[in-house]
Amino acid sequence: MGYEVIKLELIEWFTKLQDVSTLKYLKLVKDSKISNHDWWNDLTEDQKKSIERGMKEGKEGKIIAHKGVIKRYGI
């Protein structure tokens, strides 16, 4: 599928989009690409702490691989 076809498909989808949160997210993505704005600055302190905690746990080996989660929860 060529990029022009993908663009047209997205334009059609976008014109029908009613979900405000998705529209706001897409605007944020667009604006960040234009201004080279770092999305990290748009996160709340709780979101930043959660990401940092997850990264720390990953470095410490305190994670469960995807296969382990699937096995544990029978997904």
PQR file with spaces between the fields and no chain letter, atoms N, CA, C, O and H, PARSE charges and radii, in Angstrom:
ATOM       1  N    MET     1       0.846   -1.175    0.000 -0.4000 1.5000
ATOM       2  CA   MET     1       0.000    0.000    0.000 -0.0000 2.0000
ATOM       3  C    MET     1       0.891    1.238    0.000  0.5500 1.7000
ATOM       4  O    MET     1       1.744    1.393    0.874 -0.5500 1.4000
ATOM       5  N    GLY     2       0.696    2.111   -0.974 -0.4000 1.5000
ATOM       6  CA   GLY     2       1.508    3.312   -1.076 -0.0000 2.0000
ATOM       7  C    GLY     2       1.136    4.350   -0.043  0.5500 1.7000
ATOM       8  O    GLY     2       0.061    4.297    0.554 -0.5500 1.4000
ATOM       9  H    GLY     2       0.003    1.985   -1.684  0.4000 1.0000
ATOM      10  N    TYR     3       2.029    5.286    0.160 -0.4000 1.5000
ATOM      11  CA   TYR     3       1.799    6.325    1.163 -0.0000 2.0000
ATOM      12  C    TYR     3       0.609    7.206    0.814  0.5500 1.7000
ATOM      13  O    TYR     3      -0.102    7.658    1.711 -0.5500 1.4000
ATOM      14  H    TYR     3       2.903    5.329   -0.325  0.4000 1.0000
ATOM      15  N    GLU     4       0.379    7.458   -0.466 -0.4000 1.5000
ATOM      16  CA   GLU     4      -0.761    8.287   -0.856 -0.0000 2.0000
ATOM      17  C    GLU     4      -2.076    7.612   -0.486  0.5500 1.7000
ATOM      18  O    GLU     4      -3.020    8.277   -0.060 -0.5500 1.4000
ATOM      19  H    GLU     4       0.957    7.091   -1.195  0.4000 1.0000
ATOM      20  N    VAL     5      -2.137    6.302   -0.646 -0.4000 1.5000
ATOM      21  CA   VAL     5      -3.341    5.564   -0.278 -0.0000 2.0000
ATOM      22  C    VAL     5      -3.546    5.619    1.230  0.5500 1.7000
ATOM      23  O    VAL     5      -4.668    5.790    1.705 -0.5500 1.4000
ATOM      24  H    VAL     5      -1.370    5.762   -0.991  0.4000 1.0000
ATOM      25  N    ILE     6      -2.466    5.474    1.973 -0.4000 1.5000
ATOM      26  CA   ILE     6      -2.539    5.541    3.440 -0.0000 2.0000
ATOM      27  C    ILE     6      -3.024    6.927    3.870  0.5500 1.7000
ATOM      28  O    ILE     6      -3.872    7.041    4.755 -0.5500 1.4000
ATOM      29  H    ILE     6      -1.554    5.335    1.586  0.4000 1.0000
ATOM      30  N    LYS     7      -2.491    7.973    3.251 -0.4000 1.5000
ATOM      31  CA   LYS     7      -2.912    9.333    3.588 -0.0000 2.0000
ATOM      32  C    LYS     7      -4.407    9.524    3.343  0.5500 1.7000
ATOM      33  O    LYS     7      -5.118   10.077    4.183 -0.5500 1.4000
ATOM      34  H    LYS     7      -1.801    7.881    2.533  0.4000 1.0000
ATOM      35  N    LEU     8      -4.870    9.067    2.201 -0.4000 1.5000
ATOM      36  CA   LEU     8      -6.293    9.219    1.886 -0.0000 2.0000
ATOM      37  C    LEU     8      -7.164    8.443    2.866  0.5500 1.7000
ATOM      38  O    LEU     8      -8.223    8.916    3.279 -0.5500 1.4000
ATOM      39  H    LEU     8      -4.293    8.618    1.518  0.4000 1.0000
ATOM      40  N    GLU     9      -6.712    7.253    3.233 -0.4000 1.5000
ATOM      41  CA   GLU     9      -7.450    6.443    4.212 -0.0000 2.0000
ATOM      42  C    GLU     9      -7.523    7.169    5.555  0.5500 1.7000
ATOM      43  O    GLU     9      -8.573    7.183    6.198 -0.5500 1.4000
ATOM      44  H    GLU     9      -5.852    6.868    2.898  0.4000 1.0000
ATOM      45  N    LEU    10      -6.412    7.769    5.975 -0.4000 1.5000
ATOM      46  CA   LEU    10      -6.380    8.506    7.238 -0.0000 2.0000
ATOM      47  C    LEU    10      -7.242    9.765    7.179  0.5500 1.7000
ATOM      48  O    LEU    10      -7.917   10.101    8.152 -0.5500 1.4000
ATOM      49  H    LEU    10      -5.559    7.758    5.452  0.4000 1.0000
ATOM      50  N    ILE    11      -7.222   10.458    6.052 -0.4000 1.5000
ATOM      51  CA   ILE    11      -8.053   11.651    5.900 -0.0000 2.0000
ATOM      52  C    ILE    11      -9.522   11.285    6.029  0.5500 1.7000
ATOM      53  O    ILE    11     -10.282   11.965    6.719 -0.5500 1.4000
ATOM      54  H    ILE    11      -6.674   10.185    5.262  0.4000 1.0000
ATOM      55  N    GLU    12      -9.915   10.217    5.368 -0.4000 1.5000
ATOM      56  CA   GLU    12     -11.313    9.779    5.443 -0.0000 2.0000
ATOM      57  C    GLU    12     -11.694    9.434    6.886  0.5500 1.7000
ATOM      58  O    GLU    12     -12.754    9.835    7.367 -0.5500 1.4000
ATOM      59  H    GLU    12      -9.298    9.665    4.807  0.4000 1.0000
ATOM      60  N    TRP    13     -10.829    8.693    7.565 -0.4000 1.5000
ATOM      61  CA   TRP    13     -11.073    8.318    8.958 -0.0000 2.0000
ATOM      62  C    TRP    13     -11.148    9.560    9.846  0.5500 1.7000
ATOM      63  O    TRP    13     -12.023    9.675   10.704 -0.5500 1.4000
ATOM      64  H    TRP    13      -9.968    8.368    7.174  0.4000 1.0000
ATOM      65  N    PHE    14     -10.210   10.491    9.621 -0.4000 1.5000
ATOM      66  CA   PHE    14     -10.127   11.687   10.443 -0.0000 2.0000
ATOM      67  C    PHE    14     -11.381   12.547   10.325  0.5500 1.7000
ATOM      68  O    PHE    14     -11.853   13.096   11.320 -0.5500 1.4000
ATOM      69  H    PHE    14      -9.500   10.398    8.923  0.4000 1.0000
ATOM      70  N    THR    15     -11.921   12.665    9.115 -0.4000 1.5000
ATOM      71  CA   THR    15     -13.105   13.510    8.929 -0.0000 2.0000
ATOM      72  C    THR    15     -14.326   12.950    9.636  0.5500 1.7000
ATOM      73  O    THR    15     -15.270   13.689    9.913 -0.5500 1.4000
ATOM      74  H    THR    15     -11.537   12.219    8.307  0.4000 1.0000
ATOM      75  N    LYS    16     -14.324   11.656    9.932 -0.4000 1.5000
ATOM      76  CA   LYS    16     -15.453   11.023   10.610 -0.0000 2.0000
ATOM      77  C    LYS    16     -15.232   10.866   12.109  0.5500 1.7000
ATOM      78  O    LYS    16     -16.137   10.454   12.834 -0.5500 1.4000
ATOM      79  H    LYS    16     -13.557   11.056    9.706  0.4000 1.0000
ATOM      80  N    LEU    17     -14.049   11.188   12.563 -0.4000 1.5000
ATOM      81  CA   LEU    17     -13.666   10.974   13.954 -0.0000 2.0000
ATOM      82  C    LEU    17     -14.457   11.877   14.898  0.5500 1.7000
ATOM      83  O    LEU    17     -14.535   13.087   14.686 -0.5500 1.4000
ATOM      84  H    LEU    17     -13.314   11.522   11.974  0.4000 1.0000
ATOM      85  N    GLN    18     -15.043   11.286   15.937 -0.4000 1.5000
ATOM      86  CA   GLN    18     -15.831   12.026   16.914 -0.0000 2.0000
ATOM      87  C    GLN    18     -15.214   12.008   18.315  0.5500 1.7000
ATOM      88  O    GLN    18     -15.623   12.784   19.178 -0.5500 1.4000
ATOM      89  H    GLN    18     -14.979   10.303   16.109  0.4000 1.0000
ATOM      90  N    ASP    19     -14.245   11.138   18.545 -0.4000 1.5000
ATOM      91  CA   ASP    19     -13.640   10.965   19.868 -0.0000 2.0000
ATOM      92  C    ASP    19     -12.718   12.145   20.184  0.5500 1.7000
ATOM      93  O    ASP    19     -11.661   12.291   19.570 -0.5500 1.4000
ATOM      94  H    ASP    19     -13.914   10.507   17.844  0.4000 1.0000
ATOM      95  N    VAL    20     -13.115   12.970   21.126 -0.4000 1.5000
ATOM      96  CA   VAL    20     -12.377   14.185   21.462 -0.0000 2.0000
ATOM      97  C    VAL    20     -10.977   13.862   21.978  0.5500 1.7000
ATOM      98  O    VAL    20     -10.023   14.559   21.632 -0.5500 1.4000
ATOM      99  H    VAL    20     -13.973   12.851   21.624  0.4000 1.0000
ATOM     100  N    SER    21     -10.837   12.826   22.793 -0.4000 1.5000
ATOM     101  CA   SER    21      -9.517   12.506   23.347 -0.0000 2.0000
ATOM     102  C    SER    21      -8.555   12.083   22.235  0.5500 1.7000
ATOM     103  O    SER    21      -7.369   12.408   22.293 -0.5500 1.4000
ATOM     104  H    SER    21     -11.612   12.261   23.074  0.4000 1.0000
ATOM     105  N    THR    22      -9.047   11.369   21.233 -0.4000 1.5000
ATOM     106  CA   THR    22      -8.198   10.981   20.102 -0.0000 2.0000
ATOM     107  C    THR    22      -7.818   12.213   19.292  0.5500 1.7000
ATOM     108  O    THR    22      -6.673   12.335   18.857 -0.5500 1.4000
ATOM     109  H    THR    22     -10.011   11.106   21.187  0.4000 1.0000
ATOM     110  N    LEU    23      -8.752   13.121   19.086 -0.4000 1.5000
ATOM     111  CA   LEU    23      -8.451   14.355   18.364 -0.0000 2.0000
ATOM     112  C    LEU    23      -7.384   15.170   19.090  0.5500 1.7000
ATOM     113  O    LEU    23      -6.463   15.694   18.462 -0.5500 1.4000
ATOM     114  H    LEU    23      -9.682   13.023   19.440  0.4000 1.0000
ATOM     115  N    LYS    24      -7.508   15.277   20.411 -0.4000 1.5000
ATOM     116  CA   LYS    24      -6.518   16.015   21.193 -0.0000 2.0000
ATOM     117  C    LYS    24      -5.150   15.346   21.103  0.5500 1.7000
ATOM     118  O    LYS    24      -4.127   16.021   20.992 -0.5500 1.4000
ATOM     119  H    LYS    24      -8.256   14.852   20.921  0.4000 1.0000
ATOM     120  N    TYR    25      -5.140   14.021   21.152 -0.4000 1.5000
ATOM     121  CA   TYR    25      -3.878   13.287   21.056 -0.0000 2.0000
ATOM     122  C    TYR    25      -3.229   13.519   19.691  0.5500 1.7000
ATOM     123  O    TYR    25      -2.027   13.768   19.606 -0.5500 1.4000
ATOM     124  H    TYR    25      -5.971   13.472   21.242  0.4000 1.0000
ATOM     125  N    LEU    26      -4.022   13.437   18.631 -0.4000 1.5000
ATOM     126  CA   LEU    26      -3.488   13.646   17.281 -0.0000 2.0000
ATOM     127  C    LEU    26      -2.950   15.064   17.119  0.5500 1.7000
ATOM     128  O    LEU    26      -1.936   15.272   16.453 -0.5500 1.4000
ATOM     129  H    LEU    26      -4.999   13.235   18.700  0.4000 1.0000
ATOM     130  N    LYS    27      -3.621   16.029   17.720 -0.4000 1.5000
ATOM     131  CA   LYS    27      -3.133   17.410   17.672 -0.0000 2.0000
ATOM     132  C    LYS    27      -1.806   17.526   18.404  0.5500 1.7000
ATOM     133  O    LYS    27      -0.896   18.210   17.936 -0.5500 1.4000
ATOM     134  H    LYS    27      -4.445   15.859   18.260  0.4000 1.0000
ATOM     135  N    LEU    28      -1.690   16.872   19.533 -0.4000 1.5000
ATOM     136  CA   LEU    28      -0.442   16.880   20.287 -0.0000 2.0000
ATOM     137  C    LEU    28       0.696   16.267   19.470  0.5500 1.7000
ATOM     138  O    LEU    28       1.807   16.796   19.454 -0.5500 1.4000
ATOM     139  H    LEU    28      -2.429   16.316   19.913  0.4000 1.0000
ATOM     140  N    VAL    29       0.418   15.161   18.799 -0.4000 1.5000
ATOM     141  CA   VAL    29       1.428   14.519   17.953 -0.0000 2.0000
ATOM     142  C    VAL    29       1.848   15.467   16.838  0.5500 1.7000
ATOM     143  O    VAL    29       3.039   15.652   16.588 -0.5500 1.4000
ATOM     144  H    VAL    29      -0.485   14.731   18.813  0.4000 1.0000
ATOM     145  N    LYS    30       0.873   16.061   16.175 -0.4000 1.5000
ATOM     146  CA   LYS    30       1.172   16.989   15.082 -0.0000 2.0000
ATOM     147  C    LYS    30       2.023   18.155   15.579  0.5500 1.7000
ATOM     148  O    LYS    30       3.037   18.494   14.969 -0.5500 1.4000
ATOM     149  H    LYS    30      -0.094   15.911   16.378  0.4000 1.0000
ATOM     150  N    ASP    31       1.615   18.753   16.667 -0.4000 1.5000
ATOM     151  CA   ASP    31       2.337   19.903   17.198 -0.0000 2.0000
ATOM     152  C    ASP    31       3.742   19.534   17.645  0.5500 1.7000
ATOM     153  O    ASP    31       4.671   20.325   17.482 -0.5500 1.4000
ATOM     154  H    ASP    31       0.791   18.478   17.163  0.4000 1.0000
ATOM     155  N    SER    32       3.907   18.348   18.204 -0.4000 1.5000
ATOM     156  CA   SER    32       5.234   17.942   18.672 -0.0000 2.0000
ATOM     157  C    SER    32       6.181   17.710   17.508  0.5500 1.7000
ATOM     158  O    SER    32       7.383   17.943   17.636 -0.5500 1.4000
ATOM     159  H    SER    32       3.152   17.706   18.336  0.4000 1.0000
ATOM     160  N    LYS    33       5.665   17.259   16.385 -0.4000 1.5000
ATOM     161  CA   LYS    33       6.503   17.048   15.204 -0.0000 2.0000
ATOM     162  C    LYS    33       6.950   18.380   14.610  0.5500 1.7000
ATOM     163  O    LYS    33       8.054   18.489   14.077 -0.5500 1.4000
ATOM     164  H    LYS    33       4.689   17.070   16.282  0.4000 1.0000
ATOM     165  N    ILE    34       6.099   19.380   14.704 -0.4000 1.5000
ATOM     166  CA   ILE    34       6.414   20.686   14.134 -0.0000 2.0000
ATOM     167  C    ILE    34       7.423   21.434   15.001  0.5500 1.7000
ATOM     168  O    ILE    34       8.367   22.032   14.484 -0.5500 1.4000
ATOM     169  H    ILE    34       5.202   19.292   15.138  0.4000 1.0000
ATOM     170  N    SER    35       7.230   21.402   16.299 -0.4000 1.5000
ATOM     171  CA   SER    35       8.053   22.215   17.193 -0.0000 2.0000
ATOM     172  C    SER    35       9.202   21.452   17.832  0.5500 1.7000
ATOM     173  O    SER    35       9.987   22.028   18.586 -0.5500 1.4000
ATOM     174  H    SER    35       6.464   20.916   16.719  0.4000 1.0000
ATOM     175  N    ASN    36       9.310   20.146   17.534 -0.4000 1.5000
ATOM     176  CA   ASN    36      10.309   19.299   18.188 -0.0000 2.0000
ATOM     177  C    ASN    36      10.146   19.329   19.707  0.5500 1.7000
ATOM     178  O    ASN    36      11.113   19.187   20.457 -0.5500 1.4000
ATOM     179  H    ASN    36       8.672   19.678   16.922  0.4000 1.0000
ATOM     180  N    HIS    37       8.905   19.516   20.138 -0.4000 1.5000
ATOM     181  CA   HIS    37       8.573   19.561   21.560 -0.0000 2.0000
ATOM     182  C    HIS    37       8.712   18.166   22.161  0.5500 1.7000
ATOM     183  O    HIS    37       8.278   17.184   21.561 -0.5500 1.4000
ATOM     184  H    HIS    37       8.120   19.632   19.529  0.4000 1.0000
ATOM     185  N    ASP    38       9.298   18.080   23.310 -0.4000 1.5000
ATOM     186  CA   ASP    38       9.486   16.800   23.987 -0.0000 2.0000
ATOM     187  C    ASP    38       8.216   16.424   24.742  0.5500 1.7000
ATOM     188  O    ASP    38       7.793   17.139   25.650 -0.5500 1.4000
ATOM     189  H    ASP    38       9.651   18.879   23.798  0.4000 1.0000
ATOM     190  N    TRP    39       7.608   15.296   24.364 -0.4000 1.5000
ATOM     191  CA   TRP    39       6.356   14.849   24.973 -0.0000 2.0000
ATOM     192  C    TRP    39       6.513   14.628   26.475  0.5500 1.7000
ATOM     193  O    TRP    39       5.529   14.704   27.210 -0.5500 1.4000
ATOM     194  H    TRP    39       7.952   14.715   23.626  0.4000 1.0000
ATOM     195  N    TRP    40       7.713   14.359   26.938 -0.4000 1.5000
ATOM     196  CA   TRP    40       7.958   14.129   28.357 -0.0000 2.0000
ATOM     197  C    TRP    40       7.466   15.319   29.183  0.5500 1.7000
ATOM     198  O    TRP    40       6.952   15.151   30.289 -0.5500 1.4000
ATOM     199  H    TRP    40       8.513   14.297   26.341  0.4000 1.0000
ATOM     200  N    ASN    41       7.629   16.505   28.635 -0.4000 1.5000
ATOM     201  CA   ASN    41       7.226   17.726   29.340 -0.0000 2.0000
ATOM     202  C    ASN    41       5.712   17.847   29.494  0.5500 1.7000
ATOM     203  O    ASN    41       5.242   18.638   30.312 -0.5500 1.4000
ATOM     204  H    ASN    41       8.046   16.641   27.737  0.4000 1.0000
ATOM     205  N    ASP    42       4.949   17.087   28.730 -0.4000 1.5000
ATOM     206  CA   ASP    42       3.494   17.136   28.803 -0.0000 2.0000
ATOM     207  C    ASP    42       2.919   16.133   29.796  0.5500 1.7000
ATOM     208  O    ASP    42       1.717   16.145   30.061 -0.5500 1.4000
ATOM     209  H    ASP    42       5.331   16.445   28.066  0.4000 1.0000
ATOM     210  N    LEU    43       3.763   15.269   30.345 -0.4000 1.5000
ATOM     211  CA   LEU    43       3.294   14.268   31.295 -0.0000 2.0000
ATOM     212  C    LEU    43       3.116   14.871   32.680  0.5500 1.7000
ATOM     213  O    LEU    43       3.773   15.848   33.042 -0.5500 1.4000
ATOM     214  H    LEU    43       4.740   15.259   30.129  0.4000 1.0000
ATOM     215  N    THR    44       2.215   14.270   33.443 -0.4000 1.5000
ATOM     216  CA   THR    44       2.059   14.685   34.834 -0.0000 2.0000
ATOM     217  C    THR    44       3.221   14.116   35.647  0.5500 1.7000
ATOM     218  O    THR    44       3.932   13.221   35.189 -0.5500 1.4000
ATOM     219  H    THR    44       1.681   13.477   33.149  0.4000 1.0000
ATOM     220  N    GLU    45       3.402   14.636   36.835 -0.4000 1.5000
ATOM     221  CA   GLU    45       4.468   14.129   37.707 -0.0000 2.0000
ATOM     222  C    GLU    45       4.237   12.653   38.036  0.5500 1.7000
ATOM     223  O    GLU    45       5.191   11.877   38.093 -0.5500 1.4000
ATOM     224  H    GLU    45       2.825   15.363   37.207  0.4000 1.0000
ATOM     225  N    ASP    46       2.980   12.262   38.252 -0.4000 1.5000
ATOM     226  CA   ASP    46       2.668   10.858   38.537 -0.0000 2.0000
ATOM     227  C    ASP    46       3.039    9.970   37.355  0.5500 1.7000
ATOM     228  O    ASP    46       3.572    8.877   37.549 -0.5500 1.4000
ATOM     229  H    ASP    46       2.206   12.892   38.206  0.4000 1.0000
ATOM     230  N    GLN    47       2.765   10.421   36.139 -0.4000 1.5000
ATOM     231  CA   GLN    47       3.118    9.642   34.956 -0.0000 2.0000
ATOM     232  C    GLN    47       4.627    9.498   34.830  0.5500 1.7000
ATOM     233  O    GLN    47       5.127    8.414   34.527 -0.5500 1.4000
ATOM     234  H    GLN    47       2.332   11.308   35.981  0.4000 1.0000
ATOM     235  N    LYS    48       5.347   10.576   35.060 -0.4000 1.5000
ATOM     236  CA   LYS    48       6.813   10.538   34.997 -0.0000 2.0000
ATOM     237  C    LYS    48       7.377    9.581   36.042  0.5500 1.7000
ATOM     238  O    LYS    48       8.267    8.786   35.743 -0.5500 1.4000
ATOM     239  H    LYS    48       4.940   11.457   35.306  0.4000 1.0000
ATOM     240  N    LYS    49       6.858    9.657   37.269 -0.4000 1.5000
ATOM     241  CA   LYS    49       7.327    8.772   38.339 -0.0000 2.0000
ATOM     242  C    LYS    49       7.047    7.314   37.995  0.5500 1.7000
ATOM     243  O    LYS    49       7.880    6.445   38.255 -0.5500 1.4000
ATOM     244  H    LYS    49       6.135   10.303   37.513  0.4000 1.0000
ATOM     245  N    SER    50       5.893    7.040   37.418 -0.4000 1.5000
ATOM     246  CA   SER    50       5.535    5.676   37.038 -0.0000 2.0000
ATOM     247  C    SER    50       6.487    5.133   35.978  0.5500 1.7000
ATOM     248  O    SER    50       6.935    3.990   36.069 -0.5500 1.4000
ATOM     249  H    SER    50       5.216    7.746   37.207  0.4000 1.0000
ATOM     250  N    ILE    51       6.793    5.940   34.985 -0.4000 1.5000
ATOM     251  CA   ILE    51       7.722    5.526   33.930 -0.0000 2.0000
ATOM     252  C    ILE    51       9.106    5.296   34.520  0.5500 1.7000
ATOM     253  O    ILE    51       9.747    4.285   34.235 -0.5500 1.4000
ATOM     254  H    ILE    51       6.429    6.868   34.911  0.4000 1.0000
ATOM     255  N    GLU    52       9.562    6.223   35.334 -0.4000 1.5000
ATOM     256  CA   GLU    52      10.884    6.093   35.948 -0.0000 2.0000
ATOM     257  C    GLU    52      10.961    4.856   36.835  0.5500 1.7000
ATOM     258  O    GLU    52      11.981    4.167   36.851 -0.5500 1.4000
ATOM     259  H    GLU    52       9.041    7.044   35.566  0.4000 1.0000
ATOM     260  N    ARG    53       9.878    4.568   37.579 -0.4000 1.5000
ATOM     261  CA   ARG    53       9.848    3.375   38.429 -0.0000 2.0000
ATOM     262  C    ARG    53       9.936    2.114   37.565  0.5500 1.7000
ATOM     263  O    ARG    53      10.665    1.178   37.894 -0.5500 1.4000
ATOM     264  H    ARG    53       9.050    5.128   37.566  0.4000 1.0000
ATOM     265  N    GLY    54       9.195    2.100   36.469 -0.4000 1.5000
ATOM     266  CA   GLY    54       9.237    0.948   35.572 -0.0000 2.0000
ATOM     267  C    GLY    54      10.613    0.744   34.958  0.5500 1.7000
ATOM     268  O    GLY    54      11.082   -0.388   34.836 -0.5500 1.4000
ATOM     269  H    GLY    54       8.603    2.860   36.202  0.4000 1.0000
ATOM     270  N    MET    55      11.255    1.830   34.575 -0.4000 1.5000
ATOM     271  CA   MET    55      12.599    1.725   34.001 -0.0000 2.0000
ATOM     272  C    MET    55      13.603    1.219   35.044  0.5500 1.7000
ATOM     273  O    MET    55      14.475    0.409   34.733 -0.5500 1.4000
ATOM     274  H    MET    55      10.874    2.749   34.674  0.4000 1.0000
ATOM     275  N    LYS    56      13.470    1.701   36.269 -0.4000 1.5000
ATOM     276  CA   LYS    56      14.355    1.262   37.358 -0.0000 2.0000
ATOM     277  C    LYS    56      14.159   -0.226   37.623  0.5500 1.7000
ATOM     278  O    LYS    56      15.130   -0.969   37.766 -0.5500 1.4000
ATOM     279  H    LYS    56      12.761    2.360   36.521  0.4000 1.0000
ATOM     280  N    GLU    57      12.894   -0.660   37.689 -0.4000 1.5000
ATOM     281  CA   GLU    57      12.607   -2.074   37.927 -0.0000 2.0000
ATOM     282  C    GLU    57      13.155   -2.931   36.785  0.5500 1.7000
ATOM     283  O    GLU    57      13.649   -4.035   37.013 -0.5500 1.4000
ATOM     284  H    GLU    57      12.105   -0.057   37.573  0.4000 1.0000
ATOM     285  N    GLY    58      13.067   -2.425   35.571 -0.4000 1.5000
ATOM     286  CA   GLY    58      13.608   -3.163   34.431 -0.0000 2.0000
ATOM     287  C    GLY    58      15.116   -3.330   34.539  0.5500 1.7000
ATOM     288  O    GLY    58      15.644   -4.415   34.293 -0.5500 1.4000
ATOM     289  H    GLY    58      12.665   -1.528   35.386  0.4000 1.0000
ATOM     290  N    LYS    59      15.805   -2.267   34.902 -0.4000 1.5000
ATOM     291  CA   LYS    59      17.263   -2.330   35.061 -0.0000 2.0000
ATOM     292  C    LYS    59      17.662   -3.280   36.188  0.5500 1.7000
ATOM     293  O    LYS    59      18.718   -3.910   36.135 -0.5500 1.4000
ATOM     294  H    LYS    59      15.376   -1.385   35.101  0.4000 1.0000
ATOM     295  N    GLU    60      16.805   -3.375   37.209 -0.4000 1.5000
ATOM     296  CA   GLU    60      17.088   -4.249   38.351 -0.0000 2.0000
ATOM     297  C    GLU    60      16.634   -5.687   38.099  0.5500 1.7000
ATOM     298  O    GLU    60      16.796   -6.549   38.963 -0.5500 1.4000
ATOM     299  H    GLU    60      15.947   -2.863   37.252  0.4000 1.0000
ATOM     300  N    GLY    61      16.072   -5.947   36.930 -0.4000 1.5000
ATOM     301  CA   GLY    61      15.619   -7.297   36.599 -0.0000 2.0000
ATOM     302  C    GLY    61      14.309   -7.677   37.259  0.5500 1.7000
ATOM     303  O    GLY    61      13.961   -8.857   37.301 -0.5500 1.4000
ATOM     304  H    GLY    61      15.940   -5.247   36.228  0.4000 1.0000
ATOM     305  N    LYS    62      13.581   -6.711   37.770 -0.4000 1.5000
ATOM     306  CA   LYS    62      12.315   -6.974   38.462 -0.0000 2.0000
ATOM     307  C    LYS    62      11.139   -6.899   37.486  0.5500 1.7000
ATOM     308  O    LYS    62      10.160   -6.191   37.719 -0.5500 1.4000
ATOM     309  H    LYS    62      13.864   -5.752   37.736  0.4000 1.0000
ATOM     310  N    ILE    63      11.260   -7.636   36.406 -0.4000 1.5000
ATOM     311  CA   ILE    63      10.208   -7.634   35.394 -0.0000 2.0000
ATOM     312  C    ILE    63       9.842   -9.065   35.034  0.5500 1.7000
ATOM     313  O    ILE    63      10.602  -10.001   35.285 -0.5500 1.4000
ATOM     314  H    ILE    63      12.055   -8.212   36.216  0.4000 1.0000
ATOM     315  N    ILE    64       8.688   -9.213   34.455 -0.4000 1.5000
ATOM     316  CA   ILE    64       8.248  -10.523   33.965 -0.0000 2.0000
ATOM     317  C    ILE    64       8.139  -10.407   32.452  0.5500 1.7000
ATOM     318  O    ILE    64       7.486   -9.497   31.942 -0.5500 1.4000
ATOM     319  H    ILE    64       8.071   -8.453   34.251  0.4000 1.0000
ATOM     320  N    ALA    65       8.768  -11.315   31.744 -0.4000 1.5000
ATOM     321  CA   ALA    65       8.708  -11.307   30.288 -0.0000 2.0000
ATOM     322  C    ALA    65       7.272  -11.521   29.825  0.5500 1.7000
ATOM     323  O    ALA    65       6.459  -12.109   30.538 -0.5500 1.4000
ATOM     324  H    ALA    65       9.298  -12.055   32.159  0.4000 1.0000
ATOM     325  N    HIS    66       6.975  -11.043   28.641 -0.4000 1.5000
ATOM     326  CA   HIS    66       5.632  -11.160   28.066 -0.0000 2.0000
ATOM     327  C    HIS    66       5.145  -12.603   28.105  0.5500 1.7000
ATOM     328  O    HIS    66       3.991  -12.855   28.452 -0.5500 1.4000
ATOM     329  H    HIS    66       7.635  -10.564   28.062  0.4000 1.0000
ATOM     330  N    LYS    67       6.003  -13.545   27.757 -0.4000 1.5000
ATOM     331  CA   LYS    67       5.624  -14.961   27.774 -0.0000 2.0000
ATOM     332  C    LYS    67       5.239  -15.424   29.173  0.5500 1.7000
ATOM     333  O    LYS    67       4.347  -16.257   29.336 -0.5500 1.4000
ATOM     334  H    LYS    67       6.940  -13.340   27.475  0.4000 1.0000
ATOM     335  N    GLY    68       5.914  -14.882   30.176 -0.4000 1.5000
ATOM     336  CA   GLY    68       5.608  -15.230   31.555 -0.0000 2.0000
ATOM     337  C    GLY    68       4.231  -14.738   31.985  0.5500 1.7000
ATOM     338  O    GLY    68       3.509  -15.430   32.704 -0.5500 1.4000
ATOM     339  H    GLY    68       6.638  -14.206   30.043  0.4000 1.0000
ATOM     340  N    VAL    69       3.880  -13.543   31.540 -0.4000 1.5000
ATOM     341  CA   VAL    69       2.561  -12.987   31.855 -0.0000 2.0000
ATOM     342  C    VAL    69       1.480  -13.825   31.189  0.5500 1.7000
ATOM     343  O    VAL    69       0.469  -14.158   31.808 -0.5500 1.4000
ATOM     344  H    VAL    69       4.467  -12.981   30.957  0.4000 1.0000
ATOM     345  N    ILE    70       1.699  -14.158   29.935 -0.4000 1.5000
ATOM     346  CA   ILE    70       0.732  -14.991   29.192 -0.0000 2.0000
ATOM     347  C    ILE    70       0.534  -16.317   29.902  0.5500 1.7000
ATOM     348  O    ILE    70      -0.594  -16.780   30.068 -0.5500 1.4000
ATOM     349  H    ILE    70       2.520  -13.888   29.433  0.4000 1.0000
ATOM     350  N    LYS    71       1.638  -16.927   30.322 -0.4000 1.5000
ATOM     351  CA   LYS    71       1.562  -18.222   31.006 -0.0000 2.0000
ATOM     352  C    LYS    71       0.860  -18.081   32.355  0.5500 1.7000
ATOM     353  O    LYS    71       0.002  -18.893   32.701 -0.5500 1.4000
ATOM     354  H    LYS    71       2.555  -16.550   30.187  0.4000 1.0000
ATOM     355  N    ARG    72       1.226  -17.048   33.114 -0.4000 1.5000
ATOM     356  CA   ARG    72       0.671  -16.862   34.455 -0.0000 2.0000
ATOM     357  C    ARG    72      -0.828  -16.617   34.428  0.5500 1.7000
ATOM     358  O    ARG    72      -1.559  -17.162   35.255 -0.5500 1.4000
ATOM     359  H    ARG    72       1.923  -16.388   32.833  0.4000 1.0000
ATOM     360  N    TYR    73      -1.297  -15.800   33.485 -0.4000 1.5000
ATOM     361  CA   TYR    73      -2.706  -15.424   33.461 -0.0000 2.0000
ATOM     362  C    TYR    73      -3.535  -16.185   32.429  0.5500 1.7000
ATOM     363  O    TYR    73      -4.720  -15.906   32.243 -0.5500 1.4000
ATOM     364  H    TYR    73      -0.704  -15.357   32.814  0.4000 1.0000
ATOM     365  N    GLY    74      -2.900  -17.150   31.761 -0.4000 1.5000
ATOM     366  CA   GLY    74      -3.622  -17.998   30.826 -0.0000 2.0000
ATOM     367  C    GLY    74      -4.246  -17.254   29.666  0.5500 1.7000
ATOM     368  O    GLY    74      -5.336  -17.595   29.207 -0.5500 1.4000
ATOM     369  H    GLY    74      -1.938  -17.376   31.912  0.4000 1.0000
ATOM     370  N    ILE    75      -3.564  -16.259   29.209 -0.4000 1.5000
ATOM     371  CA   ILE    75      -4.089  -15.457   28.096 -0.0000 2.0000
ATOM     372  C    ILE    75      -3.757  -16.139   26.785  0.5500 1.7000
ATOM     373  O    ILE    75      -4.107  -15.632   25.719 -0.5500 1.4000
ATOM     374  H    ILE    75      -2.678  -15.982   29.582  0.4000 1.0000
